[in-house]
């Protein structure tokens, strides 16, 4: 008996040590679940929900789940949540990427894009899943049980009611993990309210509805045959073009084309930049796709046949074109989009608007050019991970090859249009540019949580056939002089409509029809995120520090 009595203090000490260890595990697990709320999803924007409300909402949801759910169910549900949260926080910290924002647009990403984006992180993601599963099991095995009682349930209900009363309604789709749940809910068919009003990043529903008229008007005379073409590129920087003091190895543009090298995109992500480009919405909109109609409506109102051919999905813009075709970007732009253009131009239609949305120099770059005809020899097998200071020159060489192929495609489009009858006018501009470890921040790609000067400065290319130029010599001269001025994406649609002689309702006061007036001094706005903007001088300053 004495022998066993001597062991009692040891057993008590061991039990206390085990309880303390279990308590530490529980605290660690809760902190892990809270981690995204204080990093990736802690808003610092004045326009957004106060970050204190966001954190309180996160704490209330997690605390209520801990109290209300049985331990087995709590850890089973919170383990994948912790894994997603760690991925979001790491993407925010290491790549400045908002994973949920990108996940909301999953419908128009190709399988190749997803593989290229996730490939470098496959093993870390698997390792993180295993470690989190082990930690969740240890918590389930050793952590103290939080018993639910009347008092704790009443306290949870009271806190929830107070929070619902005083916090803005947007807190329930902005706070972690409620934003992840909103994303899941918005992807379920039939959830129009969530996808349209509560989760504006969602790609599940057309928000335009009937749209608003552009009030399009023309004064006679009008051409008997006319074609207007907008080519939207991808991920192409100005400083890689031959005409913008870039690589001499990149193919020059058509000799009759005019290049503007200093153009700011509306945002640094395709899913927000393109809707801004083709609309009358200003950067900083609260909705990813404006509810207003696109410029396609203006041409349609005047009897034009409208075409939208894209290597991106229909949910990107929700185009109102009469003829639409969407292809997977499994081939080069020349092989996918040129046949559609040739077929369209062969039709006996007097008036056309054609939009071509190409894939251009989008990552992975080695899939966007033919090695045999590329100007730079690149070993693509060595570019399967992220660029580093020691390998970035090879990445830049591959990117230059993709830019070269992009120019070849644009020149082929111009060659096809030059054989057409009537007046033809074309504008090309990419949706955004690309980061390639250009400054001390070592940023790569685009669609980051904050734009940079490197993924915002893009070119704009203008071309018109001799028939259009002879009919409008003063306008062509004004356009050439404006090409050296600081331009914005928002100037391109007014210029396209101006080339067709279309007057329309324009609520913006800082956009310019580049054919009829010089570019004034103005602030060039850039969208940081939905509802928030920065400007070009700020981006320049950030790149210098």
ROLUMVO-637684 format. One record per residue (C-alpha): residue in three letters; z, y negated, x. Coordinates in Angstrom, 3 decimals. Layout:
BEGIN
["ALA",[Z,Y,X]]
...
REM end
This chain:
BEGIN
["UNK",[0.000,0.000,0.000]]
["UNK",[0.863,-2.347,2.805]]
["UNK",[-2.415,-1.577,4.479]]
["UNK",[-4.302,-2.578,1.336]]
["UNK",[-2.048,-5.606,0.836]]
["UNK",[-3.006,-6.818,4.301]]
["UNK",[-6.643,-6.785,3.250]]
["UNK",[-6.101,-9.006,0.194]]
["UNK",[-6.289,-12.325,2.127]]
["UNK",[-9.477,-11.114,3.803]]
["UNK",[-10.995,-10.200,0.440]]
["UNK",[-9.970,-13.551,-1.059]]
["UNK",[-11.398,-15.422,1.935]]
["UNK",[-14.628,-13.394,1.703]]
["UNK",[-14.899,-14.093,-2.014]]
["UNK",[-14.370,-17.813,-1.424]]
["UNK",[-16.937,-17.776,1.357]]
["UNK",[-19.383,-15.997,-0.931]]
["UNK",[-18.757,-18.491,-3.716]]
["UNK",[-19.242,-21.367,-1.304]]
["UNK",[-22.468,-19.800,-0.011]]
["UNK",[-23.686,-19.333,-3.590]]
["UNK",[-22.835,-22.941,-4.411]]
["UNK",[-24.799,-24.120,-1.386]]
["UNK",[-27.760,-22.032,-2.519]]
["UNK",[-27.619,-23.549,-5.998]]
["UNK",[-27.449,-27.092,-4.607]]
["UNK",[-30.378,-26.306,-2.304]]
["UNK",[-32.427,-24.967,-5.223]]
["UNK",[-31.717,-28.009,-7.392]]
["UNK",[-32.638,-30.356,-4.532]]
["UNK",[-35.835,-28.407,-4.035]]
["UNK",[-36.717,-28.818,-7.712]]
["UNK",[-35.927,-32.544,-7.492]]
["UNK",[-37.924,-33.028,-4.283]]
["UNK",[-41.258,-33.959,-5.957]]
["UNK",[-39.456,-36.479,-8.178]]
["UNK",[-38.316,-38.509,-5.162]]
["UNK",[-41.545,-38.160,-3.157]]
["UNK",[-44.891,-37.521,-4.808]]
["UNK",[-43.924,-38.612,-8.323]]
["UNK",[-41.536,-41.477,-7.642]]
["UNK",[-43.627,-44.430,-8.764]]
["UNK",[-43.378,-47.666,-6.801]]
["UNK",[-45.935,-49.567,-8.871]]
["UNK",[-44.822,-52.522,-10.955]]
["UNK",[-47.179,-51.549,-13.758]]
["UNK",[-45.834,-48.016,-14.062]]
["UNK",[-42.670,-46.504,-15.464]]
["UNK",[-39.537,-47.536,-13.565]]
["UNK",[-38.809,-44.835,-10.999]]
["UNK",[-35.178,-44.708,-12.126]]
["UNK",[-36.304,-43.604,-15.580]]
["UNK",[-38.626,-41.067,-13.985]]
["UNK",[-35.792,-39.585,-11.929]]
["UNK",[-33.385,-39.530,-14.878]]
["UNK",[-35.945,-37.711,-16.994]]
["UNK",[-36.476,-35.153,-14.215]]
["UNK",[-32.726,-34.649,-13.759]]
["UNK",[-32.184,-34.259,-17.504]]
["UNK",[-34.947,-31.668,-17.893]]
["UNK",[-33.764,-29.594,-14.932]]
["UNK",[-30.080,-29.925,-15.814]]
["UNK",[-30.685,-28.908,-19.406]]
["UNK",[-32.721,-25.896,-18.288]]
["UNK",[-29.939,-24.840,-15.919]]
["UNK",[-27.351,-25.027,-18.691]]
["UNK",[-29.383,-23.644,-21.575]]
["UNK",[-31.368,-20.823,-20.004]]
["UNK",[-29.976,-17.485,-18.854]]
["UNK",[-29.951,-17.283,-15.036]]
["UNK",[-32.706,-14.656,-14.907]]
["UNK",[-35.022,-16.762,-17.048]]
["UNK",[-34.098,-20.021,-15.290]]
["UNK",[-34.955,-18.743,-11.817]]
["UNK",[-38.039,-16.889,-13.044]]
["UNK",[-39.426,-20.083,-14.588]]
["UNK",[-38.278,-22.501,-11.919]]
["UNK",[-39.681,-20.468,-8.995]]
["UNK",[-43.384,-21.212,-9.727]]
["UNK",[-42.355,-24.759,-10.622]]
["UNK",[-40.726,-25.148,-7.210]]
["UNK",[-43.869,-23.779,-5.564]]
["UNK",[-46.123,-26.270,-7.357]]
["UNK",[-43.661,-29.071,-6.615]]
["UNK",[-43.573,-28.280,-2.904]]
["UNK",[-47.386,-28.173,-2.833]]
["UNK",[-47.587,-31.573,-4.585]]
["UNK",[-45.011,-33.124,-2.267]]
["UNK",[-46.668,-31.750,0.865]]
["UNK",[-50.117,-32.884,-0.294]]
["UNK",[-48.692,-36.333,-0.921]]
["UNK",[-46.899,-36.488,2.434]]
["UNK",[-49.531,-34.917,4.696]]
["UNK",[-52.834,-35.781,2.981]]
["UNK",[-51.930,-38.621,0.584]]
["UNK",[-53.392,-36.591,-2.286]]
["UNK",[-52.179,-36.376,-5.882]]
["UNK",[-52.722,-32.715,-6.710]]
["UNK",[-52.059,-33.097,-10.427]]
["UNK",[-54.609,-35.899,-10.711]]
["UNK",[-57.204,-33.691,-9.051]]
["UNK",[-56.180,-30.655,-11.094]]
["UNK",[-56.794,-32.625,-14.272]]
["UNK",[-60.477,-32.745,-13.297]]
["UNK",[-60.858,-29.043,-12.496]]
["UNK",[-63.769,-28.642,-14.906]]
["UNK",[-66.273,-30.371,-12.679]]
["UNK",[-65.192,-28.925,-9.320]]
["UNK",[-67.335,-26.089,-8.018]]
["UNK",[-65.868,-22.866,-6.673]]
["UNK",[-67.108,-23.828,-3.195]]
["UNK",[-65.230,-27.129,-3.360]]
["UNK",[-62.019,-25.415,-4.390]]
["UNK",[-62.323,-22.848,-1.604]]
["UNK",[-63.053,-25.543,0.980]]
["UNK",[-60.120,-27.675,-0.162]]
["UNK",[-57.573,-24.847,-0.340]]
["UNK",[-58.823,-22.738,2.568]]
["UNK",[-56.814,-24.458,5.335]]
["UNK",[-53.639,-24.086,3.296]]
["UNK",[-54.017,-20.502,2.064]]
["UNK",[-51.546,-18.917,4.463]]
["UNK",[-48.918,-21.695,4.193]]
["UNK",[-49.150,-21.463,0.385]]
["UNK",[-48.606,-17.690,0.477]]
["UNK",[-45.722,-18.061,2.939]]
["UNK",[-44.122,-20.763,0.782]]
["UNK",[-44.414,-18.548,-2.310]]
["UNK",[-42.695,-15.654,-0.524]]
["UNK",[-39.874,-17.827,0.862]]
["UNK",[-39.273,-19.491,-2.509]]
["UNK",[-39.193,-16.109,-4.243]]
["UNK",[-36.566,-14.894,-1.760]]
["UNK",[-34.523,-18.062,-2.234]]
["UNK",[-34.752,-17.770,-6.026]]
["UNK",[-33.549,-14.156,-5.840]]
["UNK",[-30.655,-15.176,-3.567]]
["UNK",[-29.661,-17.897,-6.032]]
["UNK",[-29.823,-15.442,-8.920]]
["UNK",[-27.708,-12.966,-6.936]]
["UNK",[-25.073,-15.235,-5.390]]
["UNK",[-25.094,-18.661,-7.090]]
["UNK",[-22.378,-19.400,-9.641]]
["UNK",[-23.357,-19.118,-13.303]]
["UNK",[-23.394,-22.358,-15.251]]
["UNK",[-21.990,-21.437,-18.633]]
["UNK",[-23.265,-23.252,-21.688]]
["UNK",[-20.715,-24.457,-24.180]]
["UNK",[-20.446,-26.808,-27.115]]
["UNK",[-19.395,-29.708,-24.923]]
["UNK",[-22.177,-29.268,-22.384]]
["UNK",[-24.752,-28.812,-25.148]]
["UNK",[-23.514,-31.923,-26.938]]
["UNK",[-23.611,-33.870,-23.657]]
["UNK",[-27.207,-32.759,-22.968]]
["UNK",[-28.271,-33.774,-26.464]]
["UNK",[-26.612,-37.191,-26.194]]
["UNK",[-28.125,-37.929,-22.790]]
["UNK",[-31.546,-36.849,-24.048]]
["UNK",[-31.304,-39.068,-27.122]]
["UNK",[-30.212,-42.078,-25.075]]
["UNK",[-32.987,-41.514,-22.561]]
["UNK",[-35.564,-41.170,-25.337]]
["UNK",[-34.323,-44.398,-26.907]]
["UNK",[-34.279,-46.600,-23.808]]
["UNK",[-37.025,-45.118,-21.582]]
["UNK",[-40.708,-45.979,-22.108]]
["UNK",[-42.700,-43.300,-23.895]]
["UNK",[-44.885,-42.798,-20.813]]
["UNK",[-41.889,-41.323,-18.963]]
["UNK",[-42.515,-38.008,-20.707]]
["UNK",[-45.925,-37.597,-19.067]]
["UNK",[-45.159,-39.282,-15.734]]
["UNK",[-41.874,-37.670,-14.701]]
["UNK",[-41.786,-34.378,-12.824]]
["UNK",[-42.058,-31.630,-14.122]]
["UNK",[-43.076,-33.122,-17.460]]
["UNK",[-46.328,-34.373,-15.919]]
["UNK",[-47.214,-30.822,-14.874]]
["UNK",[-46.460,-29.580,-18.398]]
["UNK",[-48.596,-32.395,-19.852]]
["UNK",[-51.437,-31.366,-17.564]]
["UNK",[-51.168,-27.780,-18.795]]
["UNK",[-51.004,-28.906,-22.423]]
["UNK",[-54.017,-31.183,-22.010]]
["UNK",[-56.105,-28.229,-20.818]]
["UNK",[-55.495,-26.273,-24.019]]
["UNK",[-58.350,-26.654,-26.541]]
["UNK",[-57.475,-28.736,-29.579]]
["UNK",[-54.921,-31.003,-27.861]]
["UNK",[-56.918,-34.214,-28.345]]
["UNK",[-53.837,-36.407,-28.766]]
["UNK",[-52.360,-35.309,-25.458]]
["UNK",[-55.578,-35.449,-23.488]]
["UNK",[-56.748,-38.808,-24.825]]
["UNK",[-53.616,-40.896,-25.169]]
["UNK",[-50.784,-39.227,-23.304]]
["UNK",[-52.644,-37.881,-20.300]]
["UNK",[-55.534,-40.256,-19.470]]
["UNK",[-56.541,-38.292,-16.353]]
["UNK",[-57.526,-35.305,-18.452]]
["UNK",[-61.146,-34.167,-18.566]]
["UNK",[-60.918,-32.164,-21.802]]
["UNK",[-62.101,-34.671,-24.395]]
["UNK",[-64.744,-37.378,-24.706]]
["UNK",[-62.814,-40.654,-25.107]]
["UNK",[-65.863,-42.804,-25.830]]
["UNK",[-66.315,-41.853,-29.474]]
["UNK",[-69.073,-43.971,-30.912]]
["UNK",[-68.555,-46.561,-28.185]]
["UNK",[-69.261,-50.264,-28.428]]
["UNK",[-72.719,-51.795,-28.561]]
["UNK",[-73.921,-53.665,-25.500]]
["UNK",[-75.818,-56.114,-27.713]]
["UNK",[-78.929,-55.453,-25.632]]
["UNK",[-81.879,-57.832,-26.118]]
["UNK",[-85.215,-58.461,-24.397]]
["UNK",[-87.674,-61.298,-24.583]]
["UNK",[-91.398,-60.476,-24.595]]
["UNK",[-93.624,-59.739,-22.852]]
["UNK",[-92.397,-56.341,-21.683]]
["UNK",[-94.273,-53.889,-19.424]]
["UNK",[-96.377,-51.201,-21.020]]
["UNK",[-94.866,-48.546,-18.741]]
["UNK",[-91.550,-48.921,-16.925]]
["UNK",[-88.961,-46.707,-15.226]]
["UNK",[-85.491,-47.590,-14.001]]
["UNK",[-83.552,-45.174,-11.824]]
["UNK",[-79.912,-45.173,-10.753]]
["UNK",[-79.143,-42.663,-8.003]]
["UNK",[-75.406,-42.088,-7.564]]
["UNK",[-74.587,-40.593,-4.196]]
["UNK",[-71.482,-38.888,-2.850]]
["UNK",[-69.072,-39.590,0.016]]
["UNK",[-71.513,-41.689,2.042]]
["UNK",[-70.358,-44.422,4.429]]
["UNK",[-72.330,-47.539,5.248]]
["UNK",[-71.729,-47.338,8.985]]
["UNK",[-73.573,-44.021,9.286]]
["UNK",[-76.861,-45.425,7.989]]
["UNK",[-79.573,-46.383,10.458]]
["UNK",[-79.988,-49.724,8.652]]
["UNK",[-76.264,-50.526,8.855]]
["UNK",[-75.996,-50.163,12.644]]
["UNK",[-75.135,-46.501,12.334]]
["UNK",[-76.519,-43.474,14.127]]
["UNK",[-80.105,-43.862,15.339]]
["UNK",[-80.519,-40.140,14.750]]
["UNK",[-80.105,-40.513,10.975]]
["UNK",[-83.456,-40.780,9.232]]
["UNK",[-84.421,-44.395,8.406]]
["UNK",[-84.816,-45.435,4.805]]
["UNK",[-88.180,-46.043,3.193]]
["UNK",[-89.667,-49.139,4.813]]
["UNK",[-89.835,-50.998,1.486]]
["UNK",[-86.185,-50.365,0.623]]
["UNK",[-83.519,-53.050,0.989]]
["UNK",[-80.086,-51.970,2.275]]
["UNK",[-76.810,-53.751,1.515]]
["UNK",[-74.144,-52.512,3.914]]
["UNK",[-71.003,-54.272,2.656]]
["UNK",[-70.342,-52.974,-0.850]]
["UNK",[-66.908,-52.053,-2.209]]
["UNK",[-66.648,-49.065,-4.529]]
["UNK",[-64.486,-49.304,-7.632]]
["UNK",[-62.185,-46.539,-6.370]]
["UNK",[-62.106,-43.797,-3.743]]
["UNK",[-62.419,-40.830,-6.129]]
["UNK",[-65.488,-39.580,-7.984]]
["UNK",[-63.692,-39.046,-11.278]]
["UNK",[-62.616,-42.699,-11.466]]
["UNK",[-65.315,-44.475,-9.458]]
["UNK",[-68.355,-43.246,-11.392]]
["UNK",[-66.959,-44.144,-14.850]]
["UNK",[-66.250,-47.638,-13.493]]
["UNK",[-69.703,-47.917,-11.925]]
["UNK",[-71.602,-47.245,-15.157]]
["UNK",[-69.353,-49.261,-17.495]]
["UNK",[-68.112,-52.797,-18.104]]
["UNK",[-64.549,-51.806,-17.233]]
["UNK",[-62.785,-53.481,-14.328]]
["UNK",[-60.800,-51.578,-11.677]]
["UNK",[-57.242,-51.010,-12.849]]
["UNK",[-58.054,-49.550,-16.253]]
["UNK",[-55.342,-47.356,-17.796]]
["UNK",[-57.978,-44.773,-18.782]]
["UNK",[-60.030,-42.670,-16.407]]
["UNK",[-63.140,-42.824,-18.623]]
["UNK",[-63.427,-46.143,-20.480]]
["UNK",[-63.573,-45.902,-24.235]]
["UNK",[-66.397,-48.412,-24.179]]
["UNK",[-69.946,-47.043,-24.011]]
["UNK",[-71.774,-46.828,-20.676]]
["UNK",[-74.800,-48.879,-19.647]]
["UNK",[-76.990,-46.009,-20.870]]
["UNK",[-76.296,-47.348,-24.376]]
["UNK",[-77.930,-50.693,-23.504]]
["UNK",[-81.209,-49.009,-22.562]]
["UNK",[-81.056,-46.667,-25.555]]
["UNK",[-80.591,-49.636,-27.903]]
["UNK",[-83.998,-50.932,-26.773]]
["UNK",[-85.879,-47.683,-27.269]]
["UNK",[-85.734,-46.237,-23.754]]
["UNK",[-85.686,-42.487,-23.234]]
["UNK",[-82.481,-41.838,-21.279]]
["UNK",[-81.861,-39.020,-18.785]]
["UNK",[-78.740,-37.955,-16.874]]
["UNK",[-79.208,-35.234,-14.236]]
["UNK",[-76.092,-34.385,-12.261]]
["UNK",[-74.576,-31.931,-9.812]]
["UNK",[-71.215,-32.730,-11.395]]
["UNK",[-69.938,-31.572,-14.776]]
["UNK",[-70.432,-33.417,-18.083]]
["UNK",[-66.746,-34.320,-18.383]]
["UNK",[-66.964,-36.612,-15.350]]
["UNK",[-68.551,-39.490,-17.287]]
["UNK",[-69.314,-38.146,-20.784]]
["UNK",[-72.812,-39.583,-20.538]]
["UNK",[-74.555,-40.785,-23.685]]
["UNK",[-78.041,-39.998,-22.342]]
["UNK",[-80.439,-38.279,-24.742]]
["UNK",[-81.447,-35.730,-22.105]]
["UNK",[-78.773,-34.222,-19.874]]
["UNK",[-78.726,-31.469,-17.282]]
["UNK",[-75.799,-30.344,-15.095]]
["UNK",[-76.286,-28.014,-12.150]]
["UNK",[-73.916,-26.345,-9.698]]
["UNK",[-74.233,-27.918,-6.225]]
["UNK",[-75.124,-24.611,-4.596]]
["UNK",[-78.273,-26.060,-3.065]]
["UNK",[-79.382,-29.327,-1.491]]
["UNK",[-80.075,-32.329,-3.698]]
["UNK",[-83.792,-32.216,-2.918]]
["UNK",[-84.104,-28.684,-4.254]]
["UNK",[-82.063,-29.223,-7.408]]
["UNK",[-82.665,-32.781,-8.579]]
["UNK",[-86.225,-33.473,-7.391]]
["UNK",[-87.814,-30.865,-9.724]]
["UNK",[-85.994,-32.464,-12.671]]
["UNK",[-87.236,-35.903,-11.632]]
["UNK",[-90.826,-34.696,-11.209]]
["UNK",[-90.757,-33.006,-14.603]]
["UNK",[-89.396,-36.131,-16.250]]
["UNK",[-91.953,-38.418,-14.613]]
["UNK",[-94.794,-36.145,-15.752]]
["UNK",[-93.946,-36.785,-19.409]]
["UNK",[-95.996,-39.453,-21.175]]
["UNK",[-93.048,-41.724,-21.963]]
["UNK",[-93.551,-45.501,-21.738]]
["UNK",[-89.919,-46.436,-21.052]]
["UNK",[-87.360,-44.403,-19.110]]
["UNK",[-83.871,-44.757,-17.680]]
["UNK",[-83.005,-41.947,-15.268]]
["UNK",[-79.633,-41.335,-13.627]]
["UNK",[-79.468,-38.831,-10.760]]
["UNK",[-75.969,-37.947,-9.556]]
["UNK",[-76.396,-36.182,-6.231]]
["UNK",[-73.941,-34.329,-3.994]]
["UNK",[-75.004,-35.961,-0.704]]
["UNK",[-72.460,-35.794,2.140]]
["UNK",[-69.551,-34.266,0.229]]
["UNK",[-67.284,-31.898,2.158]]
["UNK",[-67.773,-29.209,3.352]]
["UNK",[-70.439,-31.074,5.299]]
["UNK",[-72.111,-27.999,6.768]]
["UNK",[-73.207,-26.953,3.298]]
["UNK",[-75.054,-30.235,2.776]]
["UNK",[-77.844,-30.015,5.382]]
["UNK",[-80.299,-27.572,6.935]]
["UNK",[-79.270,-26.811,10.546]]
["UNK",[-82.905,-26.369,11.664]]
["UNK",[-83.903,-29.916,10.717]]
["UNK",[-80.553,-31.674,11.287]]
["UNK",[-80.456,-34.290,14.068]]
["UNK",[-77.153,-33.079,15.589]]
["UNK",[-76.500,-29.523,16.815]]
["UNK",[-73.192,-28.448,15.247]]
["UNK",[-71.327,-25.157,15.424]]
["UNK",[-70.224,-24.972,11.800]]
["UNK",[-68.139,-21.853,12.455]]
["UNK",[-65.687,-24.026,14.346]]
["UNK",[-65.196,-26.472,11.463]]
["UNK",[-63.347,-24.234,9.023]]
["UNK",[-60.057,-26.108,9.356]]
["UNK",[-59.078,-29.769,9.100]]
["UNK",[-60.318,-32.186,11.786]]
["UNK",[-58.033,-33.065,14.670]]
["UNK",[-58.386,-35.724,17.381]]
["UNK",[-59.864,-33.060,19.657]]
["UNK",[-62.448,-31.832,17.127]]
["UNK",[-63.189,-34.948,15.102]]
["UNK",[-66.383,-35.792,17.016]]
["UNK",[-67.867,-32.459,15.957]]
["UNK",[-66.816,-33.183,12.370]]
["UNK",[-68.471,-36.593,12.590]]
["UNK",[-71.644,-34.999,13.905]]
["UNK",[-71.696,-32.634,10.916]]
["UNK",[-71.048,-35.546,8.585]]
["UNK",[-73.923,-37.503,10.178]]
["UNK",[-76.184,-34.517,9.494]]
["UNK",[-75.137,-34.593,5.833]]
["UNK",[-75.863,-38.331,5.705]]
["UNK",[-79.279,-37.662,7.249]]
["UNK",[-80.037,-35.121,4.518]]
["UNK",[-78.851,-37.631,1.903]]
["UNK",[-81.365,-40.184,3.179]]
["UNK",[-84.107,-37.571,3.173]]
["UNK",[-83.346,-36.898,-0.496]]
["UNK",[-83.406,-40.590,-1.395]]
["UNK",[-86.695,-41.092,0.459]]
["UNK",[-88.160,-38.124,-1.415]]
["UNK",[-87.074,-39.705,-4.717]]
["UNK",[-88.759,-42.968,-3.699]]
["UNK",[-91.935,-41.115,-2.681]]
["UNK",[-92.072,-39.441,-6.078]]
["UNK",[-91.504,-42.711,-7.932]]
["UNK",[-94.106,-44.548,-5.830]]
["UNK",[-96.786,-42.326,-7.401]]
["UNK",[-95.780,-43.352,-10.935]]
["UNK",[-97.591,-45.807,-13.166]]
["UNK",[-96.078,-49.033,-14.402]]
["UNK",[-93.094,-50.913,-13.057]]
["UNK",[-90.385,-48.912,-11.246]]
["UNK",[-87.014,-50.165,-10.008]]
["UNK",[-84.354,-48.091,-8.254]]
["UNK",[-80.755,-48.587,-7.126]]
["UNK",[-78.824,-46.122,-4.986]]
["UNK",[-75.121,-46.217,-4.130]]
["UNK",[-72.537,-43.500,-3.455]]
["UNK",[-69.421,-43.265,-5.599]]
["UNK",[-67.182,-43.750,-2.548]]
["UNK",[-67.183,-43.215,1.205]]
["UNK",[-65.111,-40.963,3.488]]
["UNK",[-62.156,-41.023,5.899]]
["UNK",[-62.762,-39.387,9.260]]
["UNK",[-59.589,-40.044,11.270]]
["UNK",[-60.719,-43.630,11.810]]
["UNK",[-57.403,-45.359,12.538]]
["UNK",[-53.774,-44.612,13.365]]
["UNK",[-53.153,-43.161,9.895]]
["UNK",[-55.514,-40.239,10.694]]
["UNK",[-56.782,-40.017,7.097]]
["UNK",[-59.405,-37.470,6.112]]
["UNK",[-61.784,-37.154,3.131]]
["UNK",[-61.227,-39.282,0.014]]
["UNK",[-59.453,-39.294,-3.373]]
["UNK",[-56.165,-40.086,-1.660]]
["UNK",[-53.123,-41.617,-3.320]]
["UNK",[-54.091,-44.951,-1.783]]
["UNK",[-57.664,-46.038,-0.923]]
["UNK",[-58.638,-47.162,2.553]]
["UNK",[-61.346,-49.400,3.919]]
["UNK",[-63.115,-46.273,5.184]]
["UNK",[-63.482,-44.551,1.811]]
["UNK",[-64.238,-47.766,-0.118]]
["UNK",[-67.008,-49.468,1.886]]
["UNK",[-70.354,-48.021,0.789]]
["UNK",[-74.014,-49.022,0.972]]
["UNK",[-76.316,-50.000,-1.874]]
["UNK",[-80.055,-49.381,-1.562]]
["UNK",[-82.622,-51.223,-3.670]]
["UNK",[-86.282,-50.312,-4.046]]
["UNK",[-89.058,-51.396,-6.381]]
["UNK",[-92.698,-50.421,-6.413]]
["UNK",[-95.398,-52.975,-5.699]]
["UNK",[-96.102,-53.410,-9.423]]
["UNK",[-92.535,-54.548,-10.128]]
["UNK",[-92.355,-56.722,-6.991]]
["UNK",[-95.637,-58.471,-7.808]]
["UNK",[-94.396,-59.193,-11.335]]
["UNK",[-91.050,-60.570,-10.094]]
["UNK",[-91.485,-62.051,-6.587]]
["UNK",[-88.676,-64.614,-6.946]]
["UNK",[-86.215,-61.980,-8.110]]
["UNK",[-87.081,-59.643,-5.248]]
["UNK",[-86.619,-62.502,-2.776]]
["UNK",[-83.191,-63.351,-4.247]]
["UNK",[-82.167,-59.687,-4.058]]
["UNK",[-83.121,-59.485,-0.368]]
["UNK",[-81.052,-62.577,0.439]]
["UNK",[-78.052,-61.227,-1.504]]
["UNK",[-78.161,-57.912,0.380]]
["UNK",[-76.315,-59.493,3.307]]
["UNK",[-73.483,-60.806,1.088]]
["UNK",[-70.204,-58.994,0.227]]
["UNK",[-71.050,-56.993,-2.893]]
["UNK",[-69.217,-54.797,-5.395]]
["UNK",[-70.140,-51.687,-7.338]]
["UNK",[-69.702,-53.799,-10.449]]
["UNK",[-72.824,-55.801,-9.469]]
["UNK",[-75.163,-52.825,-9.669]]
["UNK",[-75.415,-52.220,-13.419]]
["UNK",[-75.934,-55.963,-14.154]]
["UNK",[-78.706,-55.913,-11.537]]
["UNK",[-80.294,-52.806,-13.055]]
["UNK",[-80.255,-54.374,-16.505]]
["UNK",[-81.573,-57.605,-15.028]]
["UNK",[-84.477,-55.723,-13.424]]
["UNK",[-85.439,-54.567,-16.923]]
["UNK",[-85.066,-58.081,-18.333]]
["UNK",[-82.205,-56.961,-20.580]]
["UNK",[-79.623,-59.482,-21.724]]
["UNK",[-76.341,-57.953,-22.873]]
["UNK",[-72.722,-58.735,-23.717]]
["UNK",[-70.806,-59.048,-20.434]]
["UNK",[-67.028,-59.671,-20.654]]
["UNK",[-66.557,-59.782,-16.863]]
["UNK",[-66.875,-63.140,-15.136]]
["UNK",[-66.978,-62.029,-11.494]]
["UNK",[-69.997,-59.706,-11.552]]
["UNK",[-73.427,-60.824,-10.355]]
["UNK",[-76.990,-59.996,-11.304]]
["UNK",[-78.243,-59.938,-7.726]]
["UNK",[-81.783,-60.767,-8.833]]
["UNK",[-81.082,-64.225,-10.232]]
["UNK",[-78.139,-65.896,-8.443]]
["UNK",[-76.411,-66.024,-5.060]]
["UNK",[-73.149,-64.130,-4.665]]
["UNK",[-70.179,-66.532,-4.960]]
["UNK",[-66.851,-66.276,-3.154]]
["UNK",[-64.628,-63.910,-5.149]]
["UNK",[-61.876,-61.325,-4.864]]
["UNK",[-63.237,-57.806,-4.587]]
["UNK",[-60.860,-55.557,-6.500]]
["UNK",[-60.369,-51.846,-5.817]]
["UNK",[-58.521,-49.402,-8.051]]
["UNK",[-55.507,-47.732,-6.415]]
["UNK",[-54.644,-45.617,-9.417]]
["UNK",[-54.905,-45.893,-13.171]]
["UNK",[-53.521,-49.325,-14.048]]
["UNK",[-53.101,-50.571,-10.460]]
["UNK",[-55.415,-52.436,-8.080]]
["UNK",[-55.612,-53.720,-4.547]]
["UNK",[-58.334,-55.773,-2.849]]
["UNK",[-60.664,-55.573,0.116]]
["UNK",[-58.745,-57.920,2.484]]
["UNK",[-55.611,-55.834,1.907]]
["UNK",[-57.459,-52.636,2.820]]
["UNK",[-58.789,-54.277,5.977]]
["UNK",[-55.285,-55.352,6.972]]
["UNK",[-53.837,-51.888,6.366]]
["UNK",[-56.476,-50.317,8.605]]
["UNK",[-55.584,-52.639,11.490]]
["UNK",[-51.895,-51.723,11.628]]
REM end
